[in-house]
Amino acid sequence: MTKKSTASPSKAPPIVSSAHLVSPQSAEMSEFEFGLIVAGNAFERWIVHCMSAAGLKDLTPLDVLILHHVTHRARDKRLSDICFIMNVEDTHLINYALKKLVALGVVAAQKKGKEVTYAATPLGKDYVQRYRAVRENCLIQVLKADDALNKDIGDLGRLLRVLSGMYDQAARAAASL
């Protein structure tokens, strides 16, 4: 009679992008960061293709996100507000994208005193509505039958916002070294 081994199989190594950064205190953080890299790139590819399917081609991911943000709640936005909400320090990146969107006629700039505000034009709003229809058809439709997955996605969104604060704090600490 052979004796069955009671030892558990060895745990698979974490799936990471940079094995040299894996900490014995939190291999999970390296796994999370790899997932964030892959998901971030997939999300950026998705939003560019979705906007292209909606009819507005040759935009960068940042262009698409800014168009959505200036459309958000139908309120004019200042450059500093857009940077703050999107958590982008380099105002030149946002400013360049805004100029591109203005040139395409999907965003309008309006001077108010010393400041310039931005808002989606009717054409921009039309593209955003078409984007929404493509998103509903290609992405949201997949979630329709899975309430548990929808809940998990909401929980993950909240966790990502918490983690963004941790990363911001860590960046401030690193900048002070």
NUVEX-290445 format. One line per field, with one value per atom (N, C-alpha, C): atom name; x, y, z; residue number from 1; residue in one letter. Coordinates in Angstrom, 1 decimal. Example, Ala and Ser with C-alpha at 12.3 -4.5 7.8 and 13.67 -1.06 7.14 Angstrom:
BEGIN
a [N / CA / C / N / CA / C]
xx [13.2 / 12.3 / 13.2 / 12.8 / 13.7 / 12.9]
yy [-5.7 / -4.5 / -3.3 / -2.2 / -1.1 / 0.0]
zz [7.8 / 7.8 / 7.8 / 7.1 / 7.1 / 7.9]
k [1 / 1 / 1 / 2 / 2 / 2]
r [A / A / A / S / S / S]
//
This chain:
BEGIN
a [N / CA / C / N / CA / C / N / CA / C / N / CA / C / N / CA / C / N / CA / C / N / CA / C / N / CA / C / N / CA / C / N / CA / C / N / CA / C / N / CA / C / N / CA / C / N / CA / C / N / CA / C / N / CA / C / N / CA / C / N / CA / C / N / CA / C / N / CA / C / N / CA / C / N / CA / C / N / CA / C / N / CA / C / N / CA / C / N / CA / C / N / CA / C / N / CA / C / N / CA / C / N / CA / C / N / CA / C / N / CA / C / N / CA / C / N / CA / C / N / CA / C / N / CA / C / N / CA / C / N / CA / C / N / CA / C / N / CA / C / N / CA / C / N / CA / C / N / CA / C / N / CA / C / N / CA / C / N / CA / C / N / CA / C / N / CA / C / N / CA / C / N / CA / C / N / CA / C / N / CA / C / N / CA / C / N / CA / C / N / CA / C / N / CA / C / N / CA / C / N / CA / C / N / CA / C / N / CA / C / N / CA / C / N / CA / C / N / CA / C / N / CA / C / N / CA / C / N / CA / C / N / CA / C / N / CA / C / N / CA / C / N / CA / C / N / CA / C / N / CA / C / N / CA / C / N / CA / C / N / CA / C / N / CA / C / N / CA / C / N / CA / C / N / CA / C / N / CA / C / N / CA / C / N / CA / C / N / CA / C / N / CA / C / N / CA / C / N / CA / C / N / CA / C / N / CA / C / N / CA / C / N / CA / C / N / CA / C / N / CA / C / N / CA / C / N / CA / C / N / CA / C / N / CA / C / N / CA / C / N / CA / C / N / CA / C / N / CA / C / N / CA / C / N / CA / C / N / CA / C / N / CA / C / N / CA / C / N / CA / C / N / CA / C / N / CA / C / N / CA / C / N / CA / C / N / CA / C / N / CA / C / N / CA / C / N / CA / C / N / CA / C / N / CA / C / N / CA / C / N / CA / C / N / CA / C / N / CA / C / N / CA / C / N / CA / C / N / CA / C / N / CA / C / N / CA / C / N / CA / C / N / CA / C / N / CA / C / N / CA / C / N / CA / C / N / CA / C / N / CA / C / N / CA / C / N / CA / C / N / CA / C / N / CA / C / N / CA / C / N / CA / C / N / CA / C / N / CA / C / N / CA / C / N / CA / C / N / CA / C / N / CA / C / N / CA / C / N / CA / C / N / CA / C / N / CA / C / N / CA / C / N / CA / C / N / CA / C / N / CA / C / N / CA / C / N / CA / C / N / CA / C / N / CA / C / N / CA / C / N / CA / C / N / CA / C / N / CA / C / N / CA / C / N / CA / C / N / CA / C / N / CA / C / N / CA / C / N / CA / C / N / CA / C / N / CA / C / N / CA / C / N / CA / C / N / CA / C / N / CA / C / N / CA / C / N / CA / C / N / CA / C / N / CA / C / N / CA / C]
xx [0.8 / 0.0 / 0.9 / 0.6 / 1.4 / 0.7 / 1.6 / 1.1 / 0.9 / -0.3 / -0.5 / 0.2 / 0.7 / 1.4 / 0.3 / 0.5 / -0.4 / 0.1 / 1.3 / 1.9 / 1.1 / 0.8 / 0.1 / 1.0 / 0.4 / 1.3 / 1.9 / 3.1 / 3.7 / 2.9 / 2.8 / 2.0 / 2.7 / 1.9 / 2.5 / 3.1 / 4.1 / 4.7 / 3.8 / 3.8 / 2.9 / 3.2 / 2.2 / 2.3 / 2.6 / 3.8 / 4.2 / 5.0 / 5.2 / 5.9 / 7.4 / 7.7 / 9.0 / 9.4 / 9.9 / 10.1 / 11.1 / 12.0 / 13.0 / 12.3 / 11.1 / 10.4 / 9.5 / 9.3 / 8.4 / 8.9 / 8.1 / 8.5 / 8.0 / 8.8 / 8.3 / 7.1 / 7.0 / 5.9 / 4.6 / 4.7 / 3.4 / 3.7 / 3.8 / 3.8 / 2.6 / 1.5 / 0.2 / 0.2 / 1.0 / 1.1 / 1.7 / 2.7 / 3.3 / 2.3 / 1.5 / 0.5 / -0.6 / -0.9 / -1.9 / -1.3 / -0.1 / 0.5 / 0.6 / 0.9 / 0.9 / -0.5 / -1.5 / -2.9 / -3.3 / -2.9 / -3.2 / -2.6 / -1.3 / -0.7 / -1.4 / -1.7 / -2.4 / -3.9 / -4.6 / -5.9 / -5.9 / -5.0 / -4.9 / -4.6 / -3.7 / -3.5 / -4.7 / -5.4 / -6.6 / -7.7 / -7.8 / -8.8 / -8.5 / -7.3 / -6.9 / -7.2 / -6.8 / -7.1 / -8.6 / -9.4 / -10.8 / -11.4 / -11.1 / -11.7 / -11.4 / -10.2 / -9.8 / -10.6 / -10.7 / -11.5 / -13.0 / -13.5 / -14.9 / -15.2 / -14.3 / -14.6 / -14.4 / -13.5 / -13.3 / -14.6 / -15.2 / -16.4 / -17.6 / -17.5 / -18.5 / -18.3 / -17.2 / -17.0 / -15.9 / -15.3 / -14.2 / -12.9 / -12.1 / -10.9 / -9.7 / -8.6 / -7.3 / -7.1 / -7.9 / -7.7 / -6.8 / -6.1 / -5.4 / -6.3 / -5.9 / -6.8 / -7.0 / -6.0 / -6.2 / -7.3 / -7.2 / -8.2 / -9.6 / -9.8 / -11.1 / -11.6 / -10.7 / -11.1 / -11.4 / -10.7 / -11.0 / -12.3 / -12.6 / -13.9 / -15.0 / -14.9 / -15.9 / -16.0 / -14.9 / -14.9 / -15.5 / -15.2 / -15.8 / -17.3 / -17.7 / -19.2 / -19.9 / -19.2 / -19.7 / -20.5 / -21.7 / -22.7 / -22.9 / -22.6 / -22.9 / -22.5 / -21.3 / -20.8 / -19.4 / -19.2 / -17.9 / -16.8 / -15.6 / -14.5 / -13.3 / -12.5 / -11.3 / -10.2 / -9.1 / -7.9 / -7.5 / -7.4 / -7.0 / -8.0 / -9.3 / -10.3 / -10.1 / -9.9 / -9.7 / -8.5 / -7.4 / -6.1 / -6.4 / -7.1 / -7.3 / -8.2 / -9.3 / -10.2 / -9.5 / -8.7 / -8.1 / -6.8 / -6.4 / -5.1 / -3.9 / -3.9 / -2.7 / -2.0 / -0.7 / 0.0 / 0.5 / 0.8 / 1.3 / 0.2 / 0.0 / -1.1 / -0.8 / 0.4 / 0.7 / 0.0 / 0.0 / -0.7 / -2.2 / -2.8 / -4.2 / -4.5 / -3.7 / -3.8 / -3.7 / -2.7 / -2.5 / -3.7 / -4.2 / -5.4 / -6.6 / -6.8 / -7.9 / -7.8 / -6.6 / -6.4 / -6.8 / -6.4 / -6.7 / -8.3 / -8.9 / -10.4 / -11.1 / -10.6 / -11.2 / -11.0 / -9.9 / -9.6 / -10.5 / -10.9 / -11.8 / -13.3 / -13.5 / -14.9 / -15.8 / -15.1 / -15.9 / -15.9 / -15.0 / -14.9 / -14.8 / -15.4 / -15.4 / -14.7 / -13.8 / -13.2 / -13.9 / -14.0 / -14.7 / -13.9 / -13.5 / -12.8 / -13.8 / -13.5 / -14.4 / -13.4 / -13.4 / -12.4 / -11.0 / -10.2 / -8.8 / -8.7 / -9.8 / -9.7 / -10.4 / -10.0 / -10.6 / -11.4 / -12.6 / -13.4 / -13.6 / -13.9 / -14.1 / -15.4 / -16.1 / -17.3 / -17.5 / -18.2 / -18.5 / -19.4 / -19.1 / -20.0 / -21.1 / -22.2 / -23.2 / -22.6 / -21.6 / -20.9 / -20.2 / -19.5 / -18.9 / -19.9 / -21.0 / -22.0 / -22.6 / -22.7 / -23.2 / -22.2 / -20.9 / -19.9 / -20.0 / -20.1 / -20.2 / -21.4 / -22.6 / -23.8 / -23.5 / -22.9 / -22.6 / -21.6 / -20.6 / -19.7 / -20.5 / -21.4 / -22.2 / -23.0 / -23.5 / -24.3 / -23.3 / -22.1 / -21.2 / -20.8 / -20.5 / -20.2 / -21.3 / -22.5 / -23.6 / -23.7 / -23.5 / -23.6 / -22.4 / -21.2 / -20.0 / -19.5 / -19.8 / -19.2 / -20.3 / -21.2 / -22.2 / -23.1 / -23.4 / -24.2 / -23.7 / -22.4 / -21.7 / -22.0 / -22.2 / -22.4 / -23.9 / -24.8 / -26.2 / -26.6 / -26.1 / -26.6 / -25.9 / -24.9 / -24.1 / -24.1 / -25.1 / -25.1 / -24.0 / -23.5 / -22.3 / -21.1 / -20.9 / -19.7 / -19.9 / -21.1 / -21.3 / -21.0 / -21.4 / -21.0 / -19.5 / -18.9 / -17.4 / -16.7 / -17.2 / -16.7 / -16.8 / -18.0 / -18.2 / -17.2 / -17.0 / -16.1 / -14.7 / -14.3 / -13.0 / -12.8 / -13.8 / -13.6 / -13.3 / -14.0 / -13.8 / -12.4 / -11.9 / -10.6 / -9.5 / -9.7 / -8.8 / -8.6 / -9.8 / -9.7 / -8.9 / -9.0 / -8.2 / -6.8 / -6.5 / -5.1 / -4.5 / -5.3 / -4.7 / -4.2 / -4.9 / -4.4 / -3.1 / -3.0 / -1.8 / -0.6 / -0.9 / 0.2 / 0.6 / -0.4 / -0.1 / 0.8 / 0.4 / 1.2 / 2.6 / 2.7 / 4.0 / 4.8 / 4.2 / 4.9 / 5.4 / 4.6 / 5.1 / 6.3 / 6.2 / 7.3 / 8.5 / 8.4 / 9.6 / 10.2 / 9.3 / 9.8 / 10.6 / 10.3 / 11.0 / 12.3 / 12.6 / 13.9 / 15.1]
yy [-1.2 / 0.0 / 1.2 / 2.1 / 3.4 / 4.4 / 5.2 / 6.2 / 7.5 / 8.1 / 9.4 / 10.5 / 11.4 / 12.6 / 13.5 / 14.0 / 15.0 / 16.4 / 16.5 / 17.9 / 18.6 / 19.8 / 20.6 / 20.9 / 21.0 / 21.4 / 22.8 / 23.0 / 24.3 / 25.4 / 26.5 / 27.7 / 28.2 / 28.5 / 29.0 / 30.4 / 30.7 / 32.0 / 33.1 / 34.3 / 35.4 / 35.7 / 36.2 / 36.6 / 38.1 / 38.5 / 39.9 / 40.4 / 41.7 / 42.2 / 42.4 / 42.5 / 42.9 / 42.0 / 40.8 / 39.9 / 40.5 / 41.4 / 42.0 / 42.9 / 43.3 / 44.2 / 43.5 / 42.2 / 41.4 / 41.5 / 42.0 / 42.1 / 40.9 / 40.3 / 39.2 / 39.7 / 41.0 / 41.5 / 41.6 / 41.7 / 41.9 / 41.5 / 40.2 / 39.8 / 40.2 / 40.3 / 40.7 / 42.1 / 43.0 / 44.3 / 44.3 / 43.4 / 43.2 / 42.6 / 41.7 / 41.1 / 42.1 / 42.9 / 44.0 / 44.9 / 45.4 / 46.3 / 45.8 / 44.5 / 43.9 / 43.9 / 43.5 / 43.5 / 45.0 / 46.0 / 47.3 / 47.8 / 47.4 / 47.7 / 47.1 / 45.8 / 45.1 / 45.7 / 45.9 / 46.4 / 47.8 / 48.6 / 50.0 / 50.1 / 49.3 / 49.3 / 48.8 / 47.8 / 47.2 / 48.3 / 49.0 / 50.1 / 51.2 / 51.6 / 52.7 / 52.2 / 51.0 / 50.5 / 50.5 / 50.0 / 49.9 / 51.3 / 52.3 / 53.6 / 54.3 / 54.1 / 54.6 / 53.9 / 52.6 / 51.8 / 52.1 / 52.3 / 52.6 / 54.0 / 55.0 / 56.3 / 56.3 / 55.5 / 55.3 / 54.7 / 53.7 / 53.1 / 54.1 / 55.1 / 56.1 / 57.2 / 57.1 / 58.0 / 59.0 / 59.1 / 60.1 / 59.3 / 59.4 / 58.6 / 59.4 / 58.7 / 59.3 / 60.1 / 59.7 / 60.3 / 59.5 / 60.1 / 59.3 / 59.0 / 58.1 / 57.8 / 59.0 / 59.9 / 61.1 / 62.0 / 62.1 / 62.9 / 62.4 / 61.1 / 60.6 / 60.9 / 60.7 / 60.9 / 62.4 / 63.3 / 64.7 / 65.1 / 64.5 / 64.8 / 64.4 / 63.2 / 62.7 / 63.6 / 64.1 / 64.9 / 66.3 / 66.9 / 68.2 / 68.1 / 66.9 / 66.6 / 66.4 / 65.9 / 65.5 / 66.6 / 66.3 / 67.2 / 68.5 / 68.6 / 69.8 / 71.1 / 71.1 / 72.3 / 72.6 / 73.9 / 74.3 / 73.9 / 73.6 / 73.1 / 74.0 / 74.3 / 75.0 / 74.0 / 74.4 / 73.5 / 72.9 / 73.8 / 73.3 / 72.3 / 72.5 / 71.5 / 70.1 / 70.2 / 69.0 / 68.2 / 68.9 / 68.3 / 67.7 / 68.4 / 68.0 / 66.7 / 66.7 / 65.6 / 64.3 / 64.6 / 63.4 / 63.0 / 63.8 / 63.5 / 63.5 / 64.6 / 64.8 / 66.0 / 65.9 / 67.1 / 67.9 / 67.3 / 68.0 / 68.7 / 70.0 / 70.7 / 70.8 / 70.7 / 70.8 / 69.6 / 68.4 / 67.3 / 67.6 / 68.1 / 68.4 / 69.5 / 70.6 / 71.7 / 71.3 / 70.5 / 70.0 / 69.3 / 68.4 / 67.6 / 68.5 / 69.5 / 70.4 / 71.2 / 71.6 / 72.4 / 71.5 / 70.2 / 69.2 / 69.1 / 68.9 / 68.7 / 70.0 / 71.1 / 72.4 / 72.5 / 72.1 / 72.1 / 71.1 / 70.0 / 69.1 / 69.5 / 70.6 / 71.1 / 70.4 / 69.5 / 68.8 / 69.4 / 70.3 / 71.1 / 72.6 / 73.4 / 74.9 / 75.5 / 76.5 / 77.2 / 78.6 / 79.1 / 80.3 / 81.1 / 82.3 / 83.1 / 83.7 / 83.6 / 84.1 / 84.9 / 86.2 / 87.0 / 86.6 / 86.2 / 85.8 / 84.3 / 83.6 / 82.1 / 81.7 / 80.5 / 79.9 / 78.7 / 78.5 / 77.3 / 76.5 / 75.2 / 74.3 / 73.5 / 73.3 / 72.5 / 71.8 / 70.7 / 70.0 / 70.7 / 70.7 / 71.3 / 70.3 / 70.8 / 69.8 / 68.6 / 68.9 / 67.8 / 66.8 / 67.4 / 66.6 / 65.8 / 66.4 / 65.6 / 64.5 / 64.7 / 63.7 / 62.5 / 62.8 / 61.7 / 60.9 / 61.7 / 61.0 / 60.1 / 60.5 / 59.7 / 58.4 / 58.6 / 57.5 / 56.5 / 57.1 / 56.3 / 55.5 / 56.1 / 55.4 / 54.2 / 54.4 / 53.3 / 52.2 / 52.5 / 51.4 / 50.7 / 51.5 / 50.9 / 50.0 / 50.5 / 49.6 / 48.3 / 48.4 / 47.2 / 46.3 / 46.8 / 45.9 / 45.6 / 46.4 / 46.1 / 45.9 / 46.8 / 46.7 / 45.5 / 45.2 / 44.0 / 42.7 / 42.6 / 41.4 / 41.3 / 42.4 / 42.4 / 42.1 / 42.2 / 42.2 / 41.1 / 39.9 / 38.7 / 38.4 / 39.3 / 38.9 / 40.0 / 40.0 / 41.0 / 41.0 / 39.8 / 39.6 / 40.3 / 40.1 / 40.8 / 42.3 / 42.8 / 44.2 / 44.7 / 44.0 / 44.4 / 44.4 / 43.4 / 43.3 / 44.4 / 44.8 / 45.9 / 47.2 / 47.4 / 48.6 / 48.6 / 47.5 / 47.4 / 47.6 / 47.1 / 47.3 / 48.8 / 49.5 / 50.9 / 51.7 / 51.4 / 52.0 / 51.7 / 50.5 / 50.1 / 50.8 / 51.0 / 51.7 / 53.1 / 53.8 / 55.1 / 55.2 / 54.2 / 54.2 / 54.0 / 53.1 / 52.8 / 54.0 / 54.8 / 56.0 / 56.9 / 57.0 / 57.9 / 57.4 / 56.0 / 55.4 / 55.7 / 55.5 / 55.8 / 57.3 / 58.2 / 59.6 / 59.9 / 59.4 / 59.6 / 59.0 / 57.9 / 57.3 / 58.1 / 58.7 / 59.6 / 60.8 / 61.4 / 62.5 / 62.2 / 61.0 / 60.5 / 60.3 / 59.7 / 59.5 / 60.8 / 61.8 / 63.1 / 63.8 / 63.5 / 64.2 / 63.6 / 62.4 / 61.7 / 62.4]
zz [0.0 / 0.0 / 0.0 / -0.9 / -1.0 / -0.1 / 0.4 / 1.3 / 0.5 / 0.7 / 0.0 / 0.7 / -0.1 / 0.5 / 1.1 / 2.3 / 2.9 / 2.7 / 2.1 / 1.9 / 0.8 / 1.0 / 0.0 / -1.1 / -2.3 / -3.4 / -3.2 / -3.7 / -3.5 / -4.2 / -3.5 / -4.0 / -5.3 / -6.3 / -7.5 / -7.3 / -8.0 / -7.7 / -8.2 / -7.7 / -8.1 / -9.5 / -10.2 / -11.6 / -11.5 / -11.9 / -11.7 / -13.0 / -13.1 / -14.3 / -13.9 / -12.6 / -12.2 / -10.9 / -11.2 / -10.0 / -9.0 / -9.5 / -8.6 / -7.6 / -7.8 / -6.9 / -5.9 / -6.0 / -5.2 / -3.7 / -2.8 / -1.4 / -0.7 / 0.2 / 1.0 / 1.9 / 2.2 / 3.0 / 2.2 / 0.9 / 0.1 / -1.4 / -1.7 / -3.1 / -3.8 / -3.0 / -3.5 / -4.2 / -3.6 / -4.2 / -5.6 / -5.8 / -7.1 / -8.1 / -7.6 / -8.4 / -8.8 / -7.9 / -8.1 / -9.2 / -9.0 / -9.9 / -11.4 / -11.5 / -12.8 / -13.4 / -12.6 / -13.0 / -13.4 / -12.7 / -13.0 / -14.3 / -14.6 / -15.8 / -17.0 / -16.9 / -18.0 / -18.2 / -17.1 / -17.1 / -17.7 / -17.2 / -17.6 / -19.2 / -19.7 / -21.1 / -21.9 / -21.4 / -22.0 / -22.0 / -20.9 / -20.8 / -21.8 / -21.9 / -22.8 / -24.3 / -24.6 / -26.0 / -26.2 / -25.2 / -25.4 / -25.6 / -24.8 / -25.0 / -26.3 / -26.8 / -28.1 / -29.2 / -29.1 / -30.1 / -30.0 / -28.8 / -28.6 / -29.3 / -29.0 / -29.6 / -31.1 / -31.6 / -33.0 / -33.7 / -33.0 / -33.5 / -33.4 / -32.5 / -32.4 / -33.5 / -34.2 / -35.3 / -35.2 / -34.0 / -33.7 / -33.6 / -34.7 / -34.8 / -34.4 / -34.2 / -34.0 / -32.7 / -31.7 / -30.4 / -29.5 / -28.6 / -27.6 / -26.4 / -25.6 / -24.4 / -23.6 / -23.4 / -22.6 / -23.3 / -24.6 / -25.4 / -25.1 / -25.1 / -24.9 / -23.5 / -22.5 / -21.1 / -20.9 / -21.5 / -21.3 / -22.0 / -23.2 / -23.8 / -22.9 / -22.3 / -21.4 / -20.2 / -19.7 / -18.4 / -18.7 / -19.8 / -20.1 / -20.4 / -20.8 / -21.0 / -19.7 / -18.7 / -17.4 / -16.7 / -16.4 / -15.7 / -16.4 / -17.7 / -18.5 / -17.8 / -17.2 / -16.5 / -17.2 / -17.3 / -17.9 / -16.9 / -17.4 / -16.6 / -16.9 / -15.8 / -16.0 / -16.1 / -16.7 / -16.9 / -15.6 / -14.5 / -13.2 / -12.6 / -12.9 / -12.4 / -13.1 / -14.4 / -15.2 / -14.7 / -14.5 / -14.0 / -12.6 / -11.7 / -10.4 / -10.4 / -11.1 / -11.1 / -11.7 / -12.8 / -13.5 / -12.8 / -11.8 / -11.1 / -12.0 / -12.8 / -13.8 / -13.3 / -13.0 / -12.6 / -13.8 / -14.9 / -16.0 / -16.8 / -16.5 / -17.2 / -18.7 / -19.1 / -20.6 / -21.3 / -20.7 / -21.3 / -21.6 / -20.5 / -20.6 / -21.6 / -21.5 / -22.4 / -23.8 / -24.1 / -25.5 / -26.0 / -25.2 / -25.6 / -25.8 / -24.9 / -25.0 / -26.4 / -26.7 / -28.0 / -29.2 / -29.1 / -30.1 / -30.2 / -29.1 / -29.1 / -29.5 / -29.2 / -29.7 / -31.2 / -31.7 / -33.2 / -33.9 / -33.3 / -33.9 / -33.8 / -33.0 / -32.9 / -31.9 / -31.0 / -30.0 / -28.7 / -28.5 / -27.2 / -27.6 / -26.8 / -27.0 / -25.8 / -26.1 / -25.0 / -24.9 / -23.7 / -23.5 / -22.4 / -22.7 / -21.7 / -20.7 / -19.5 / -18.4 / -17.5 / -17.6 / -16.9 / -17.3 / -16.3 / -16.6 / -17.0 / -16.8 / -17.0 / -18.2 / -18.7 / -19.8 / -19.3 / -19.8 / -19.4 / -20.7 / -20.5 / -21.6 / -21.4 / -22.5 / -22.4 / -23.8 / -23.7 / -25.0 / -25.8 / -27.1 / -28.1 / -28.4 / -29.1 / -29.5 / -30.3 / -31.2 / -31.9 / -30.9 / -29.9 / -28.9 / -28.1 / -27.8 / -27.0 / -27.9 / -29.2 / -30.1 / -30.1 / -30.2 / -30.2 / -28.8 / -27.8 / -26.4 / -26.4 / -26.9 / -26.9 / -27.8 / -28.9 / -29.7 / -29.0 / -28.3 / -27.5 / -26.5 / -25.8 / -24.8 / -25.4 / -26.6 / -27.3 / -27.6 / -28.1 / -28.4 / -27.1 / -26.0 / -24.7 / -24.2 / -24.3 / -23.8 / -24.6 / -25.9 / -26.8 / -26.6 / -26.5 / -26.5 / -25.1 / -24.1 / -22.8 / -21.7 / -21.6 / -20.5 / -20.7 / -21.9 / -22.2 / -21.6 / -21.6 / -21.0 / -19.5 / -18.8 / -17.4 / -17.0 / -17.9 / -17.7 / -16.8 / -17.0 / -16.3 / -15.0 / -14.6 / -13.5 / -12.4 / -11.6 / -10.5 / -9.6 / -9.3 / -8.4 / -8.9 / -10.2 / -10.9 / -10.8 / -11.1 / -11.0 / -9.6 / -8.5 / -7.2 / -7.0 / -7.4 / -7.3 / -8.0 / -9.2 / -9.9 / -9.1 / -8.5 / -7.7 / -6.5 / -5.8 / -4.7 / -5.2 / -6.3 / -6.9 / -7.2 / -7.7 / -8.0 / -6.7 / -5.6 / -4.3 / -3.9 / -4.0 / -3.6 / -4.4 / -5.7 / -6.5 / -6.1 / -5.7 / -5.2 / -3.9 / -3.1 / -1.8 / -2.2 / -3.1 / -3.4 / -4.1 / -4.9 / -5.5 / -4.5 / -3.4 / -2.2 / -1.6 / -1.5 / -1.0 / -1.9 / -3.2 / -4.2 / -4.2 / -4.1 / -4.0 / -2.8 / -1.7 / -0.4 / -0.6 / -1.1 / -1.4 / -2.3 / -3.3 / -4.3 / -3.6 / -2.7 / -1.9 / -1.0 / -0.4 / 0.5 / -0.3 / -1.5 / -2.4 / -2.9 / -3.2 / -3.7 / -2.6 / -1.3 / -0.2 / 0.2 / -0.4 / -0.1 / -0.7]
k [1 / 1 / 1 / 2 / 2 / 2 / 3 / 3 / 3 / 4 / 4 / 4 / 5 / 5 / 5 / 6 / 6 / 6 / 7 / 7 / 7 / 8 / 8 / 8 / 9 / 9 / 9 / 10 / 10 / 10 / 11 / 11 / 11 / 12 / 12 / 12 / 13 / 13 / 13 / 14 / 14 / 14 / 15 / 15 / 15 / 16 / 16 / 16 / 17 / 17 / 17 / 18 / 18 / 18 / 19 / 19 / 19 / 20 / 20 / 20 / 21 / 21 / 21 / 22 / 22 / 22 / 23 / 23 / 23 / 24 / 24 / 24 / 25 / 25 / 25 / 26 / 26 / 26 / 27 / 27 / 27 / 28 / 28 / 28 / 29 / 29 / 29 / 30 / 30 / 30 / 31 / 31 / 31 / 32 / 32 / 32 / 33 / 33 / 33 / 34 / 34 / 34 / 35 / 35 / 35 / 36 / 36 / 36 / 37 / 37 / 37 / 38 / 38 / 38 / 39 / 39 / 39 / 40 / 40 / 40 / 41 / 41 / 41 / 42 / 42 / 42 / 43 / 43 / 43 / 44 / 44 / 44 / 45 / 45 / 45 / 46 / 46 / 46 / 47 / 47 / 47 / 48 / 48 / 48 / 49 / 49 / 49 / 50 / 50 / 50 / 51 / 51 / 51 / 52 / 52 / 52 / 53 / 53 / 53 / 54 / 54 / 54 / 55 / 55 / 55 / 56 / 56 / 56 / 57 / 57 / 57 / 58 / 58 / 58 / 59 / 59 / 59 / 60 / 60 / 60 / 61 / 61 / 61 / 62 / 62 / 62 / 63 / 63 / 63 / 64 / 64 / 64 / 65 / 65 / 65 / 66 / 66 / 66 / 67 / 67 / 67 / 68 / 68 / 68 / 69 / 69 / 69 / 70 / 70 / 70 / 71 / 71 / 71 / 72 / 72 / 72 / 73 / 73 / 73 / 74 / 74 / 74 / 75 / 75 / 75 / 76 / 76 / 76 / 77 / 77 / 77 / 78 / 78 / 78 / 79 / 79 / 79 / 80 / 80 / 80 / 81 / 81 / 81 / 82 / 82 / 82 / 83 / 83 / 83 / 84 / 84 / 84 / 85 / 85 / 85 / 86 / 86 / 86 / 87 / 87 / 87 / 88 / 88 / 88 / 89 / 89 / 89 / 90 / 90 / 90 / 91 / 91 / 91 / 92 / 92 / 92 / 93 / 93 / 93 / 94 / 94 / 94 / 95 / 95 / 95 / 96 / 96 / 96 / 97 / 97 / 97 / 98 / 98 / 98 / 99 / 99 / 99 / 100 / 100 / 100 / 101 / 101 / 101 / 102 / 102 / 102 / 103 / 103 / 103 / 104 / 104 / 104 / 105 / 105 / 105 / 106 / 106 / 106 / 107 / 107 / 107 / 108 / 108 / 108 / 109 / 109 / 109 / 110 / 110 / 110 / 111 / 111 / 111 / 112 / 112 / 112 / 113 / 113 / 113 / 114 / 114 / 114 / 115 / 115 / 115 / 116 / 116 / 116 / 117 / 117 / 117 / 118 / 118 / 118 / 119 / 119 / 119 / 120 / 120 / 120 / 121 / 121 / 121 / 122 / 122 / 122 / 123 / 123 / 123 / 124 / 124 / 124 / 125 / 125 / 125 / 126 / 126 / 126 / 127 / 127 / 127 / 128 / 128 / 128 / 129 / 129 / 129 / 130 / 130 / 130 / 131 / 131 / 131 / 132 / 132 / 132 / 133 / 133 / 133 / 134 / 134 / 134 / 135 / 135 / 135 / 136 / 136 / 136 / 137 / 137 / 137 / 138 / 138 / 138 / 139 / 139 / 139 / 140 / 140 / 140 / 141 / 141 / 141 / 142 / 142 / 142 / 143 / 143 / 143 / 144 / 144 / 144 / 145 / 145 / 145 / 146 / 146 / 146 / 147 / 147 / 147 / 148 / 148 / 148 / 149 / 149 / 149 / 150 / 150 / 150 / 151 / 151 / 151 / 152 / 152 / 152 / 153 / 153 / 153 / 154 / 154 / 154 / 155 / 155 / 155 / 156 / 156 / 156 / 157 / 157 / 157 / 158 / 158 / 158 / 159 / 159 / 159 / 160 / 160 / 160 / 161 / 161 / 161 / 162 / 162 / 162 / 163 / 163 / 163 / 164 / 164 / 164 / 165 / 165 / 165 / 166 / 166 / 166 / 167 / 167 / 167 / 168 / 168 / 168 / 169 / 169 / 169 / 170 / 170 / 170 / 171 / 171 / 171 / 172 / 172 / 172 / 173 / 173 / 173 / 174 / 174 / 174 / 175 / 175 / 175 / 176 / 176 / 176 / 177 / 177 / 177]
r [M / M / M / T / T / T / K / K / K / K / K / K / S / S / S / T / T / T / A / A / A / S / S / S / P / P / P / S / S / S / K / K / K / A / A / A / P / P / P / P / P / P / I / I / I / V / V / V / S / S / S / S / S / S / A / A / A / H / H / H / L / L / L / V / V / V / S / S / S / P / P / P / Q / Q / Q / S / S / S / A / A / A / E / E / E / M / M / M / S / S / S / E / E / E / F / F / F / E / E / E / F / F / F / G / G / G / L / L / L / I / I / I / V / V / V / A / A / A / G / G / G / N / N / N / A / A / A / F / F / F / E / E / E / R / R / R / W / W / W / I / I / I / V / V / V / H / H / H / C / C / C / M / M / M / S / S / S / A / A / A / A / A / A / G / G / G / L / L / L / K / K / K / D / D / D / L / L / L / T / T / T / P / P / P / L / L / L / D / D / D / V / V / V / L / L / L / I / I / I / L / L / L / H / H / H / H / H / H / V / V / V / T / T / T / H / H / H / R / R / R / A / A / A / R / R / R / D / D / D / K / K / K / R / R / R / L / L / L / S / S / S / D / D / D / I / I / I / C / C / C / F / F / F / I / I / I / M / M / M / N / N / N / V / V / V / E / E / E / D / D / D / T / T / T / H / H / H / L / L / L / I / I / I / N / N / N / Y / Y / Y / A / A / A / L / L / L / K / K / K / K / K / K / L / L / L / V / V / V / A / A / A / L / L / L / G / G / G / V / V / V / V / V / V / A / A / A / A / A / A / Q / Q / Q / K / K / K / K / K / K / G / G / G / K / K / K / E / E / E / V / V / V / T / T / T / Y / Y / Y / A / A / A / A / A / A / T / T / T / P / P / P / L / L / L / G / G / G / K / K / K / D / D / D / Y / Y / Y / V / V / V / Q / Q / Q / R / R / R / Y / Y / Y / R / R / R / A / A / A / V / V / V / R / R / R / E / E / E / N / N / N / C / C / C / L / L / L / I / I / I / Q / Q / Q / V / V / V / L / L / L / K / K / K / A / A / A / D / D / D / D / D / D / A / A / A / L / L / L / N / N / N / K / K / K / D / D / D / I / I / I / G / G / G / D / D / D / L / L / L / G / G / G / R / R / R / L / L / L / L / L / L / R / R / R / V / V / V / L / L / L / S / S / S / G / G / G / M / M / M / Y / Y / Y / D / D / D / Q / Q / Q / A / A / A / A / A / A / R / R / R / A / A / A / A / A / A / A / A / A / S / S / S / L / L / L]
//
